């Protein structure tokens, strides 16, 4: 789903302070992979994240999203495909706007809208409220409170939710992205998706006609059944959506106290699993790197020096990980918090 191919990046090239941030990095993430990334200062972790997100461009190499080269796509245009949560809880939300206003803006990511005219509907409020309840932080009762008044943990959990919610794309957008991001002959893919959608529409129209002509149903019963088949139709359309957002977590619990950090991490893990999101999480904490995700990446001097997955990761301990770090990153420094989890 997401591939980094031969990514290189230097800062201050040709000067005395030239730094190789990424040195021919290759990395492939399958859909649903949850990768934790660990490494010492200057290992290249944040540069890797910035290149994926589009906030900086690689000197060479490609970032591929479903086989489409998005290396030079702007950060703004990538926003509908990548959700990001930063270390600082103050980043990623608008402090002077309310909780519901922040959610509405995130929900409209990638949608056509006027900068001076945006709103939310009754069903949006109901959806936001139900999603906030899952965070178990009481935010569903603070919809109209300014975000700047929230605690750090509440704000970071809200940012996490904002990074993962979005409008379901329209059938037209789903078709367009299916052709763009799927591997294979584009003409064949277009014909394939057109046929599939035409069949969905035909089945919906036939069911709708049958319900509307059924004289044994009351007006209310017809309304409920029509709503039900509309949901089936929309769900069928969305089964072809290939653009679920990739979640990028840049040490998103580092600024929180241990208890709050644990709560946010548990929430993160639940959201990732429930939505089967492809996720990359940079962490300074070895214990968290081991506990969460199905893969662990260790970086040093701009390279991936270890990629641990499956049974090997399940059996991993802090002691083993430290030994690997010493072996592969001889001159890198780790903070005590990375080892002891403080």
C-alpha positions as CSV (number, residue, x, y, z in Angstrom):
1,X,0.0,0.0,0.0
2,X,2.8,2.4,1.0
3,X,6.3,2.1,-0.4
4,X,9.5,4.1,0.1
5,X,11.9,3.3,-2.7
6,X,15.6,4.4,-2.6
7,X,14.8,7.6,-0.6
8,X,17.8,9.9,-0.1
9,X,17.8,13.3,1.7
10,X,20.7,15.7,2.7
11,X,20.5,18.9,4.6
12,X,22.9,21.8,3.9
13,X,24.6,19.9,0.9
14,X,28.0,21.1,-0.1
15,X,28.7,22.9,3.2
16,X,30.7,22.1,6.3
17,X,27.4,21.2,8.1
18,X,26.2,18.8,5.4
19,X,24.1,16.0,7.0
20,X,22.8,12.8,5.5
21,X,19.3,12.5,6.9
22,X,18.2,9.5,4.9
23,X,20.5,7.2,3.0
24,X,18.8,5.1,0.4
25,X,15.9,4.0,2.6
26,X,13.6,1.2,1.3
27,X,10.5,0.3,3.2
28,X,7.2,-1.4,2.2
29,X,4.0,-1.3,4.3
30,X,1.1,-3.6,3.6
31,X,-2.4,-2.4,4.2
32,X,-3.1,-2.6,8.0
33,X,0.6,-2.7,9.0
34,X,1.2,-0.9,12.3
35,X,5.0,0.0,12.4
36,X,6.7,1.4,15.4
37,X,9.9,3.3,14.7
38,X,12.8,3.7,17.2
39,X,16.3,5.1,16.9
40,X,18.7,7.6,18.5
41,X,18.8,11.4,17.9
42,X,19.6,12.1,14.3
43,X,18.6,8.6,13.1
44,X,16.3,10.0,10.4
45,X,13.0,9.2,12.0
46,X,11.3,12.6,11.7
47,X,12.8,13.2,8.2
48,X,11.2,10.0,7.1
49,X,7.9,11.1,8.5
50,X,8.2,14.5,6.9
51,X,8.9,13.1,3.5
52,X,6.0,10.7,3.7
53,X,3.7,13.5,4.7
54,X,5.0,15.8,2.0
55,X,6.3,18.6,4.2
56,X,9.7,18.1,2.7
57,X,10.7,16.6,-0.6
58,X,13.3,13.8,-1.1
59,X,16.5,14.5,-3.0
60,X,15.9,11.3,-4.9
61,X,13.7,8.2,-4.7
62,X,10.0,7.7,-4.6
63,X,7.1,7.6,-2.2
64,X,4.5,5.3,-3.7
65,X,0.8,5.1,-2.4
66,X,-0.9,2.1,-4.0
67,X,1.7,2.1,-6.7
68,X,1.2,5.8,-7.5
69,X,4.2,8.1,-7.1
70,X,3.2,10.8,-4.7
71,X,6.8,12.0,-3.9
72,X,6.2,15.5,-5.1
73,X,2.6,15.9,-4.2
74,X,2.1,18.9,-1.8
75,X,1.4,18.3,1.8
76,X,-2.0,20.0,1.4
77,X,-3.1,17.7,-1.3
78,X,-1.8,14.6,0.6
79,X,-3.9,15.6,3.6
80,X,-6.9,13.5,2.4
81,X,-4.7,10.4,2.3
82,X,-2.5,10.9,5.4
83,X,-3.5,11.8,8.9
84,X,-0.7,13.1,11.2
85,X,-0.4,13.7,14.9
86,X,2.6,15.6,16.3
87,X,4.4,15.5,19.6
88,X,3.1,18.9,20.7
89,X,-0.6,18.7,21.7
90,X,-0.9,22.3,20.7
91,X,-0.2,21.4,17.0
92,X,-2.9,20.0,14.8
93,X,-5.9,21.8,16.3
94,X,-7.1,25.4,16.3
95,X,-7.1,26.6,20.0
96,X,-9.6,29.4,19.5
97,X,-12.2,27.2,17.8
98,X,-14.5,24.8,19.5
99,X,-14.2,21.0,19.6
100,X,-17.0,20.6,17.0
101,X,-15.6,23.3,14.7
102,X,-12.2,21.5,14.7
103,X,-13.9,18.2,14.0
104,X,-15.9,19.7,11.2
105,X,-12.8,21.1,9.5
106,X,-11.1,17.7,9.8
107,X,-14.2,15.9,8.6
108,X,-14.2,18.0,5.4
109,X,-10.6,17.3,4.6
110,X,-10.2,17.0,0.8
111,X,-13.7,18.3,0.2
112,X,-14.5,21.3,-2.0
113,X,-15.6,24.2,0.2
114,X,-15.3,27.9,0.6
115,X,-12.7,29.1,3.1
116,X,-15.4,31.5,4.5
117,X,-18.4,29.2,4.5
118,X,-18.3,25.8,6.2
119,X,-20.8,24.2,8.6
120,X,-21.9,20.9,10.0
121,X,-25.2,19.1,9.8
122,X,-27.3,17.4,12.5
123,X,-26.1,14.0,11.4
124,X,-22.5,15.2,11.6
125,X,-23.0,16.3,15.2
126,X,-24.4,12.9,16.0
127,X,-21.5,11.2,14.4
128,X,-18.9,13.4,16.2
129,X,-20.6,12.8,19.5
130,X,-20.5,9.0,19.1
131,X,-16.9,9.1,18.0
132,X,-15.9,11.3,20.9
133,X,-17.6,8.9,23.4
134,X,-15.2,6.2,22.3
135,X,-12.3,8.2,23.6
136,X,-13.8,8.0,27.1
137,X,-12.5,11.4,28.1
138,X,-15.8,13.3,28.4
139,X,-15.2,15.3,25.2
140,X,-18.7,14.5,23.9
141,X,-19.9,16.9,26.6
142,X,-17.5,19.7,25.5
143,X,-18.5,20.0,21.8
144,X,-18.9,23.8,22.1
145,X,-15.8,24.4,24.3
146,X,-12.7,26.0,22.8
147,X,-10.0,23.5,22.3
148,X,-7.4,25.7,24.0
149,X,-9.2,25.0,27.3
150,X,-8.7,21.2,27.1
151,X,-6.0,19.3,28.9
152,X,-3.0,18.0,26.9
153,X,-4.4,14.4,26.9
154,X,-7.8,15.5,25.7
155,X,-6.3,17.7,23.0
156,X,-4.0,14.9,21.8
157,X,-6.9,12.4,21.7
158,X,-9.0,14.9,19.8
159,X,-6.1,15.4,17.3
160,X,-5.9,11.6,16.9
161,X,-9.6,11.5,16.1
162,X,-9.3,14.4,13.7
163,X,-6.4,12.6,11.9
164,X,-8.6,9.5,11.2
165,X,-12.1,10.8,10.5
166,X,-13.1,12.1,7.1
167,X,-16.1,12.3,4.8
168,X,-16.8,9.1,3.0
169,X,-15.7,9.9,-0.6
170,X,-18.3,10.3,-3.2
171,X,-18.9,7.4,-5.7
172,X,-17.3,9.6,-8.4
173,X,-14.2,10.1,-6.2
174,X,-14.0,6.4,-5.3
175,X,-14.1,5.5,-9.0
176,X,-11.4,8.0,-9.8
177,X,-9.1,6.9,-7.0
178,X,-9.7,3.2,-7.8
179,X,-8.4,3.7,-11.3
180,X,-5.6,6.0,-10.2
181,X,-4.2,3.9,-7.3
182,X,-4.9,0.3,-8.4
183,X,-2.3,-1.6,-10.3
184,X,-3.1,-2.7,-13.8
185,X,-4.2,-1.4,-17.1
186,X,-6.1,1.9,-16.6
187,X,-8.7,1.3,-19.3
188,X,-9.5,-2.1,-18.0
189,X,-9.8,-0.8,-14.4
190,X,-12.1,2.0,-15.6
191,X,-14.3,-0.5,-17.4
192,X,-14.3,-2.8,-14.3
193,X,-15.3,-0.1,-11.8
194,X,-18.0,1.3,-14.2
195,X,-19.5,-2.1,-14.5
196,X,-19.4,-2.8,-10.8
197,X,-21.0,0.6,-10.0
198,X,-23.7,0.2,-12.7
199,X,-24.6,-3.2,-11.2
200,X,-24.9,-1.7,-7.7
201,X,-27.1,1.1,-9.0
202,X,-29.3,-1.4,-10.9
203,X,-29.8,-3.5,-7.9
204,X,-30.6,-0.5,-5.7
205,X,-33.1,0.9,-8.3
206,X,-34.8,-2.5,-8.5
207,X,-35.1,-2.8,-4.7
208,X,-36.4,0.8,-4.5
209,X,-39.1,0.2,-7.1
210,X,-40.2,-3.0,-5.3
211,X,-40.5,-1.3,-1.9
212,X,-42.3,1.8,-3.3
213,X,-44.8,-0.4,-5.1
214,X,-45.5,-2.7,-2.1
215,X,-49.0,-1.7,-0.9
216,X,-48.7,-3.8,2.2
217,X,-46.1,-1.5,3.7
218,X,-46.9,1.6,5.7
219,X,-45.4,4.9,4.8
220,X,-43.0,4.6,7.8
221,X,-42.0,1.1,6.9
222,X,-41.2,2.1,3.4
223,X,-39.1,4.9,4.7
224,X,-37.1,2.6,6.9
225,X,-36.6,0.0,4.1
226,X,-35.5,2.7,1.7
227,X,-33.0,4.0,4.2
228,X,-31.7,0.4,4.7
229,X,-31.1,-0.3,1.0
230,X,-29.5,3.1,0.5
231,X,-27.1,2.2,3.3
232,X,-26.4,-1.1,1.5
233,X,-25.8,0.7,-1.8
234,X,-23.4,3.3,-0.2
235,X,-21.5,0.5,1.6
236,X,-21.1,-1.4,-1.7
237,X,-19.7,1.8,-3.2
238,X,-17.2,2.2,-0.3
239,X,-16.0,-1.4,-0.6
240,X,-14.1,-0.1,-3.7
241,X,-12.5,2.8,-1.7
242,X,-8.7,2.3,-1.9
243,X,-7.8,5.5,-0.1
244,X,-8.2,4.9,3.7
245,X,-5.9,7.4,5.4
246,X,-2.4,6.4,6.4
247,X,-1.8,7.4,10.1
248,X,1.5,9.1,10.9
249,X,2.2,9.4,14.6
250,X,5.3,11.6,15.4
251,X,6.1,10.8,19.1
252,X,2.5,11.8,19.8
253,X,2.6,10.9,23.5
254,X,6.1,12.2,24.4
255,X,4.8,15.5,25.9
256,X,2.2,13.8,28.1
257,X,2.4,12.5,31.6
258,X,2.8,8.6,31.8
259,X,-0.8,7.9,32.8
260,X,-2.3,10.1,30.1
261,X,0.2,8.8,27.5
262,X,-0.9,5.3,28.3
263,X,-4.5,6.2,27.8
264,X,-3.8,7.9,24.4
265,X,-1.7,4.9,23.3
266,X,-4.6,2.5,24.2
267,X,-7.0,4.8,22.2
268,X,-4.5,4.8,19.3
269,X,-4.3,1.0,19.3
270,X,-8.0,0.6,19.3
271,X,-8.6,3.2,16.5
272,X,-5.9,1.6,14.3
273,X,-7.3,-2.0,14.8
274,X,-10.9,-1.1,14.4
275,X,-10.3,0.8,11.2
276,X,-7.4,-1.4,10.0
277,X,-5.3,1.7,9.4
278,X,-1.8,1.5,8.0
279,X,0.2,3.3,10.7
280,X,3.7,4.5,11.4
281,X,4.4,5.5,15.0
282,X,7.7,7.1,16.0
283,X,8.4,6.6,19.7
284,X,11.2,7.3,22.1
285,X,10.0,4.6,24.3
286,X,11.3,1.0,23.7
287,X,8.6,-0.5,25.9
288,X,5.9,1.1,23.7
289,X,7.7,0.2,20.5
290,X,7.6,-3.5,21.6
291,X,4.0,-3.4,22.9
292,X,2.3,-1.8,20.0
293,X,2.1,-2.7,16.3
294,X,3.0,-5.7,14.3
295,X,6.4,-4.5,13.1
296,X,9.3,-2.6,14.7
297,X,11.8,-0.6,12.6
298,X,15.1,0.6,14.1
299,X,16.9,3.4,12.3
300,X,20.5,4.7,12.6
301,X,22.2,7.4,10.5
302,X,19.5,7.6,7.9
303,X,19.2,3.9,7.4
304,X,16.8,1.1,8.5
305,X,19.1,-1.2,10.4
306,X,16.5,-3.6,11.7
307,X,13.0,-4.7,10.7
308,X,11.4,-7.0,13.3
309,X,8.0,-8.6,12.7
310,X,5.8,-11.6,13.5
311,X,6.9,-14.1,16.1
312,X,10.3,-12.4,16.5
313,X,8.6,-9.1,17.6
314,X,6.2,-11.0,19.9
315,X,9.2,-12.5,21.7
316,X,11.1,-9.2,21.8
317,X,12.3,-7.8,25.2
318,X,13.8,-4.5,26.1
319,X,17.1,-6.3,26.8
320,X,17.1,-7.9,23.3
321,X,16.2,-4.6,21.7
322,X,19.0,-2.8,23.6
323,X,21.5,-5.4,22.4
324,X,20.3,-4.9,18.8
325,X,20.6,-1.1,19.2
326,X,24.2,-1.4,20.5
327,X,25.1,-3.7,17.7
328,X,23.5,-1.7,14.9
329,X,23.9,1.9,16.2
330,X,27.2,2.0,17.9
331,X,27.6,5.8,18.0
332,X,24.0,6.8,18.5
333,X,22.7,8.0,21.8
334,X,19.4,7.0,23.5
335,X,17.7,9.0,26.2
336,X,17.1,7.2,29.5
337,X,13.4,7.5,28.9
338,X,13.8,5.3,25.8
339,X,15.1,2.5,28.0
340,X,13.2,3.0,31.2
341,X,10.0,4.4,29.8
342,X,9.9,7.5,32.0
